[in-house]
Amino acid sequence: MSCEHLICAQCAGPVAEGRCPTCRDARAHIHHETHGVSIQLILVALVVLALLALAATHLAH
């Protein structure tokens, strides 16, 4: 989700500009969720790697 087209109900300005505290909070909330890789994705990747390593060692014997 992007805040480019959102209009703040508090100051009637674009949320992307962050004119008031409400805009800044909304912008931070929207952009906070989209940064980086989520913990859930990292955990799933680690579980898959562990299962692959276990399968590889099982097939080697």
Helices and strands as residue ranges (DSSP letters): G 15-17, H 21-32, H 39-60
